[in-house]
Amino acid sequence: MKVKESISKIGSVLGIGLVLFLIIGFVEKGEIGYRVDDIDVEIENAYENFFIDEADVMALIMENEGDSILGDKFGRVSLKDIERRIESHSFVKDAEVFRDLKGHLVVKARQNKPVARLISNSGKHAYIGAEGDLLPVSAKYTARVPVITGAYVSKMLERANVNNDSYDQKIFSLINYINDNEFWTMQIGQVDVDMKGNVVMYPQVGDQRLEFGPAEDIDKKFKRLNIFFKQIMPTKGWNTYDRVNVAYKDQIICE
């Protein structure tokens, strides 16, 4: 009887020990799976823009988190707060933050796309984003986009978004027309807008002054410019005319 009791006690002790070992193992495994083991940053560069890099995103992630959030339990890390911090960057359009199966914090950031650069007569600079919002210039990267100059630019720089003004919208439409057409993207390098809103464009190559008038009837005026570039210039010579005016209905004035 005593032998059986001893064996029973030993078996109980071993059983309890095995249960404790399994519990500890599950706890440790669970702790590993629910802690931030690493941070993976992915930045979408679909437009070949590099206005924000991994270091910028990491700095935003660590903001108000001390030196690091590595090792912190995911329950203590607010993914929504991290998303908001990253999206506060001017060149981030939106961000997605989530935990993967490896215990990594995954950050996916999509950049804003600049479509034009504003340069005022006083030297102030800004970009116009794809949705009309004004973006700051960056020391990291310069986008190859049309440059908008002239006295009118100072007015545009006062607004947070060009869609907030009816004539700014027309300038924005003009820029989008250029960017959406491969030929005009290659041809037009500068768009100058005076205080009255009259537009003069300058080509990437050549010294022609392309007088467009108000940013209206855009399609019709570009059709006349197309005649100049593809029919008149090849026959008359690329340096024959210094000034081309398409501001008036159904007219191409060359001087």
SENUKE-623233 format. One line per field, with one value per residue (C-alpha): residue number from 0; chain; x, y negated, z; residue in one letter. Coordinates in Angstrom, 1 decimal, decimal comma, always signed. Layout:
N
seq = c(NUM / ...) $
mol = c(A / ...) $
px = c(X / ...) $
py = c(Y / ...) $
pz = c(Z / ...) $
type = c(A / ...) $
***
This chain:
255
seq = c(0 / 1 / 2 / 3 / 4 / 5 / 6 / 7 / 8 / 9 / 10 / 11 / 12 / 13 / 14 / 15 / 16 / 17 / 18 / 19 / 20 / 21 / 22 / 23 / 24 / 25 / 26 / 27 / 28 / 29 / 30 / 31 / 32 / 33 / 34 / 35 / 36 / 37 / 38 / 39 / 40 / 41 / 42 / 43 / 44 / 45 / 46 / 47 / 48 / 49 / 50 / 51 / 52 / 53 / 54 / 55 / 56 / 57 / 58 / 59 / 60 / 61 / 62 / 63 / 64 / 65 / 66 / 67 / 68 / 69 / 70 / 71 / 72 / 73 / 74 / 75 / 76 / 77 / 78 / 79 / 80 / 81 / 82 / 83 / 84 / 85 / 86 / 87 / 88 / 89 / 90 / 91 / 92 / 93 / 94 / 95 / 96 / 97 / 98 / 99 / 100 / 101 / 102 / 103 / 104 / 105 / 106 / 107 / 108 / 109 / 110 / 111 / 112 / 113 / 114 / 115 / 116 / 117 / 118 / 119 / 120 / 121 / 122 / 123 / 124 / 125 / 126 / 127 / 128 / 129 / 130 / 131 / 132 / 133 / 134 / 135 / 136 / 137 / 138 / 139 / 140 / 141 / 142 / 143 / 144 / 145 / 146 / 147 / 148 / 149 / 150 / 151 / 152 / 153 / 154 / 155 / 156 / 157 / 158 / 159 / 160 / 161 / 162 / 163 / 164 / 165 / 166 / 167 / 168 / 169 / 170 / 171 / 172 / 173 / 174 / 175 / 176 / 177 / 178 / 179 / 180 / 181 / 182 / 183 / 184 / 185 / 186 / 187 / 188 / 189 / 190 / 191 / 192 / 193 / 194 / 195 / 196 / 197 / 198 / 199 / 200 / 201 / 202 / 203 / 204 / 205 / 206 / 207 / 208 / 209 / 210 / 211 / 212 / 213 / 214 / 215 / 216 / 217 / 218 / 219 / 220 / 221 / 222 / 223 / 224 / 225 / 226 / 227 / 228 / 229 / 230 / 231 / 232 / 233 / 234 / 235 / 236 / 237 / 238 / 239 / 240 / 241 / 242 / 243 / 244 / 245 / 246 / 247 / 248 / 249 / 250 / 251 / 252 / 253 / 254) $
mol = c(A / A / A / A / A / A / A / A / A / A / A / A / A / A / A / A / A / A / A / A / A / A / A / A / A / A / A / A / A / A / A / A / A / A / A / A / A / A / A / A / A / A / A / A / A / A / A / A / A / A / A / A / A / A / A / A / A / A / A / A / A / A / A / A / A / A / A / A / A / A / A / A / A / A / A / A / A / A / A / A / A / A / A / A / A / A / A / A / A / A / A / A / A / A / A / A / A / A / A / A / A / A / A / A / A / A / A / A / A / A / A / A / A / A / A / A / A / A / A / A / A / A / A / A / A / A / A / A / A / A / A / A / A / A / A / A / A / A / A / A / A / A / A / A / A / A / A / A / A / A / A / A / A / A / A / A / A / A / A / A / A / A / A / A / A / A / A / A / A / A / A / A / A / A / A / A / A / A / A / A / A / A / A / A / A / A / A / A / A / A / A / A / A / A / A / A / A / A / A / A / A / A / A / A / A / A / A / A / A / A / A / A / A / A / A / A / A / A / A / A / A / A / A / A / A / A / A / A / A / A / A / A / A / A / A / A / A / A / A / A / A / A / A / A / A / A / A / A / A / A / A / A / A / A / A) $
px = c(+0,0 / +2,8 / +4,6 / +1,4 / +0,8 / +4,4 / +4,0 / +0,8 / +2,3 / +5,3 / +2,9 / +0,9 / +4,0 / +5,2 / +1,7 / +1,6 / +5,1 / +4,2 / +1,1 / +3,1 / +5,8 / +3,1 / +1,5 / +4,8 / +5,6 / +2,2 / +2,6 / +6,1 / +4,9 / +2,0 / +4,1 / +6,5 / +3,6 / +2,0 / +5,1 / +6,5 / +9,5 / +10,4 / +9,2 / +8,8 / +8,4 / +7,1 / +6,9 / +5,0 / +7,1 / +4,7 / +5,5 / +9,3 / +9,0 / +11,2 / +10,0 / +9,8 / +12,0 / +12,2 / +14,0 / +11,3 / +8,6 / +10,5 / +10,9 / +7,1 / +6,5 / +8,8 / +7,3 / +6,1 / +7,1 / +10,5 / +13,5 / +11,6 / +8,4 / +10,3 / +9,4 / +6,2 / +3,1 / +0,8 / -2,0 / +0,0 / +0,6 / -2,2 / -2,0 / -4,5 / -2,3 / +0,7 / -1,3 / -2,4 / +1,2 / +2,5 / -0,4 / +0,5 / +3,5 / +2,8 / +4,0 / +2,1 / -1,3 / -2,4 / -0,9 / -1,8 / -0,3 / -0,9 / +0,7 / +1,7 / +1,9 / +5,7 / +5,0 / +6,2 / +4,7 / +4,1 / +3,8 / +2,7 / +2,8 / +1,6 / +3,1 / +1,4 / +2,0 / +3,2 / +1,9 / +3,5 / +5,9 / +4,9 / +7,6 / +6,5 / +8,3 / +9,5 / +11,1 / +8,6 / +8,2 / +5,6 / +4,3 / +0,7 / -0,4 / -2,6 / -5,6 / -4,9 / -3,3 / -0,1 / +2,9 / +6,2 / +9,4 / +11,9 / +15,7 / +15,5 / +14,1 / +13,0 / +10,1 / +10,2 / +7,0 / +5,9 / +6,9 / +4,3 / +5,7 / +4,4 / +2,7 / -0,5 / +1,5 / +1,6 / -2,2 / -2,1 / +0,5 / -2,0 / -4,4 / -4,0 / -5,7 / -6,1 / -9,6 / -10,6 / -10,5 / -12,4 / -9,5 / -6,9 / -9,0 / -8,6 / -4,8 / -4,9 / -7,0 / -4,4 / -1,6 / -3,5 / -4,1 / -0,4 / +0,5 / -2,1 / -0,7 / +2,7 / +3,5 / +2,7 / +4,5 / +7,6 / +7,1 / +5,9 / +8,4 / +7,1 / +3,7 / +3,8 / +0,6 / +0,3 / -1,8 / -4,8 / -4,6 / -3,2 / -1,0 / +2,3 / +4,0 / +7,6 / +8,7 / +11,4 / +13,4 / +13,5 / +12,7 / +9,2 / +6,7 / +3,4 / +0,7 / -2,3 / -4,5 / -6,8 / -6,8 / -10,0 / -11,0 / -8,0 / -8,6 / -9,3 / -6,2 / -4,0 / -5,3 / -4,1 / -0,8 / -0,6 / -0,9 / +1,9 / +4,3 / +3,5 / +2,7 / +4,1 / +7,4 / +8,6 / +8,0 / +9,0 / +11,9 / +12,2 / +13,7 / +11,6 / +9,0 / +9,6 / +6,0 / +2,9 / -0,5 / -3,5 / -5,5 / -8,1 / -10,8 / -9,8 / -6,5 / -2,8 / -0,7 / +3,0 / +5,7) $
py = c(+0,0 / -2,4 / -1,6 / -2,3 / -5,6 / -6,6 / -5,9 / -7,8 / -10,8 / -10,8 / -10,5 / -13,4 / -15,5 / -14,7 / -15,4 / -18,8 / -19,6 / -18,7 / -20,9 / -23,8 / -23,3 / -23,3 / -26,4 / -28,3 / -27,2 / -28,5 / -31,8 / -32,4 / -31,5 / -33,8 / -36,6 / -36,3 / -36,5 / -39,5 / -41,7 / -44,0 / -42,0 / -44,1 / -47,0 / -46,7 / -49,9 / -49,9 / -53,2 / -53,2 / -55,0 / -54,4 / -57,9 / -57,7 / -60,3 / -60,1 / -62,9 / -60,6 / -57,7 / -54,9 / -57,1 / -59,7 / -57,1 / -55,5 / -58,9 / -59,4 / -55,9 / -56,5 / -59,9 / -59,9 / -56,3 / -56,9 / -55,2 / -52,3 / -50,3 / -47,1 / -44,5 / -46,3 / -44,3 / -45,0 / -45,7 / -48,8 / -50,0 / -52,0 / -51,2 / -54,0 / -56,6 / -55,5 / -55,7 / -59,3 / -60,3 / -59,0 / -60,6 / -64,0 / -64,1 / -66,4 / -64,0 / -61,0 / -60,5 / -57,6 / -54,9 / -51,4 / -49,9 / -46,3 / -43,2 / -40,3 / -36,6 / -36,9 / -39,5 / -42,4 / -45,8 / -46,5 / -50,0 / -50,8 / -54,5 / -55,9 / -59,2 / -62,3 / -62,9 / -66,5 / -67,7 / -71,2 / -73,4 / -77,0 / -79,6 / -83,1 / -86,4 / -86,7 / -83,3 / -81,2 / -77,6 / -74,9 / -71,9 / -71,3 / -67,7 / -65,5 / -66,5 / -70,2 / -70,4 / -72,5 / -70,6 / -71,9 / -71,6 / -69,0 / -68,8 / -65,1 / -65,2 / -67,6 / -66,4 / -66,8 / -68,7 / -71,9 / -75,1 / -77,7 / -81,3 / -84,8 / -87,4 / -85,3 / -82,5 / -84,6 / -84,3 / -80,5 / -80,2 / -81,8 / -78,8 / -75,3 / -73,8 / -75,2 / -73,8 / -76,5 / -79,2 / -79,1 / -80,5 / -78,4 / -75,4 / -76,5 / -76,7 / -73,3 / -72,0 / -73,4 / -71,7 / -68,4 / -68,7 / -69,0 / -66,1 / -63,8 / -64,3 / -62,8 / -65,3 / -68,4 / -66,9 / -66,7 / -70,2 / -72,5 / -73,3 / -76,6 / -78,2 / -81,9 / -83,5 / -87,3 / -89,0 / -89,1 / -85,4 / -85,5 / -82,5 / -82,4 / -79,1 / -78,3 / -75,1 / -72,7 / -73,3 / -76,6 / -80,3 / -80,6 / -82,6 / -80,7 / -83,2 / -81,3 / -84,0 / -83,1 / -79,4 / -78,8 / -76,8 / -74,7 / -71,9 / -74,2 / -76,3 / -73,3 / -72,0 / -75,3 / -74,9 / -71,4 / -72,8 / -75,2 / -72,5 / -69,7 / -71,6 / -75,2 / -74,7 / -71,7 / -73,7 / -77,2 / -76,2 / -75,8 / -79,3 / -81,3 / -82,6 / -84,0 / -84,6 / -82,4 / -83,6 / -81,3 / -83,4 / -84,4 / -82,2 / -80,2 / -82,2 / -81,3 / -84,5 / -83,9 / -86,6) $
pz = c(+0,0 / +0,9 / -2,3 / -4,3 / -2,4 / -3,1 / -6,8 / -6,8 / -5,1 / -7,5 / -10,5 / -9,2 / -8,7 / -12,2 / -13,6 / -11,9 / -13,1 / -16,7 / -16,5 / -15,2 / -17,8 / -20,6 / -19,1 / -18,9 / -22,5 / -23,8 / -21,9 / -23,2 / -26,7 / -26,4 / -25,0 / -28,0 / -30,5 / -28,9 / -28,5 / -31,1 / -32,3 / -35,3 / -37,4 / -41,2 / -43,2 / -46,8 / -48,7 / -52,0 / -54,6 / -57,6 / -58,8 / -58,2 / -55,5 / -52,4 / -50,2 / -47,2 / -46,3 / -43,7 / -41,2 / -41,4 / -40,8 / -37,9 / -36,2 / -36,4 / -35,0 / -32,0 / -31,3 / -27,7 / -27,3 / -25,7 / -27,4 / -28,9 / -28,9 / -29,7 / -27,0 / -26,0 / -25,9 / -28,8 / -26,4 / -25,2 / -28,8 / -30,4 / -34,1 / -34,9 / -33,1 / -35,1 / -38,4 / -37,5 / -36,6 / -39,9 / -41,9 / -40,2 / -42,5 / -45,5 / -48,0 / -46,7 / -48,4 / -46,1 / -43,9 / -42,8 / -39,6 / -38,6 / -36,9 / -39,0 / -38,0 / -37,2 / -34,5 / -36,7 / -36,8 / -40,5 / -41,7 / -45,3 / -46,3 / -49,6 / -50,7 / -52,0 / -55,7 / -56,6 / -60,0 / -60,2 / -58,3 / -57,3 / -57,2 / -56,3 / -57,2 / -53,6 / -53,8 / -51,8 / -53,0 / -52,7 / -54,6 / -55,6 / -54,8 / -57,0 / -54,9 / -55,0 / -51,6 / -51,1 / -50,1 / -48,8 / -50,7 / -49,6 / -49,2 / -50,1 / -53,5 / -56,4 / -58,5 / -62,3 / -62,7 / -64,5 / -62,7 / -62,1 / -61,8 / -62,0 / -59,8 / -59,3 / -57,5 / -54,3 / -54,1 / -54,6 / -51,8 / -49,4 / -49,7 / -48,3 / -51,3 / -54,9 / -55,0 / -52,5 / -55,3 / -58,6 / -60,7 / -58,9 / -60,0 / -63,7 / -63,3 / -61,7 / -64,6 / -67,0 / -65,2 / -65,1 / -68,9 / -69,5 / -67,2 / -68,7 / -72,2 / -72,9 / -75,7 / -73,6 / -70,6 / -72,8 / -74,3 / -71,5 / -68,7 / -67,2 / -66,8 / -65,9 / -64,6 / -64,2 / -61,6 / -63,9 / -64,5 / -68,0 / -68,8 / -70,8 / -71,2 / -72,1 / -73,7 / -72,4 / -75,5 / -77,4 / -76,5 / -77,8 / -75,7 / -75,9 / -75,0 / -73,8 / -72,3 / -69,4 / -68,3 / -70,2 / -73,3 / -72,6 / -75,0 / -78,0 / -77,3 / -77,0 / -80,3 / -81,9 / -80,2 / -81,5 / -85,1 / -84,4 / -83,0 / -85,5 / -88,7 / -88,6 / -86,8 / -88,9 / -92,1 / -91,0 / -88,7 / -85,0 / -84,4 / -86,8 / -84,3 / -80,8 / -79,9 / -80,5 / -79,3 / -79,1 / -76,7 / -79,3 / -80,7 / -83,8 / -84,2 / -84,1 / -84,2 / -84,8 / -84,7) $
type = c(M / K / V / K / E / S / I / S / K / I / G / S / V / L / G / I / G / L / V / L / F / L / I / I / G / F / V / E / K / G / E / I / G / Y / R / V / D / D / I / D / V / E / I / E / N / A / Y / E / N / F / F / I / D / E / A / D / V / M / A / L / I / M / E / N / E / G / D / S / I / L / G / D / K / F / G / R / V / S / L / K / D / I / E / R / R / I / E / S / H / S / F / V / K / D / A / E / V / F / R / D / L / K / G / H / L / V / V / K / A / R / Q / N / K / P / V / A / R / L / I / S / N / S / G / K / H / A / Y / I / G / A / E / G / D / L / L / P / V / S / A / K / Y / T / A / R / V / P / V / I / T / G / A / Y / V / S / K / M / L / E / R / A / N / V / N / N / D / S / Y / D / Q / K / I / F / S / L / I / N / Y / I / N / D / N / E / F / W / T / M / Q / I / G / Q / V / D / V / D / M / K / G / N / V / V / M / Y / P / Q / V / G / D / Q / R / L / E / F / G / P / A / E / D / I / D / K / K / F / K / R / L / N / I / F / F / K / Q / I / M / P / T / K / G / W / N / T / Y / D / R / V / N / V / A / Y / K / D / Q / I / I / C / E) $
***
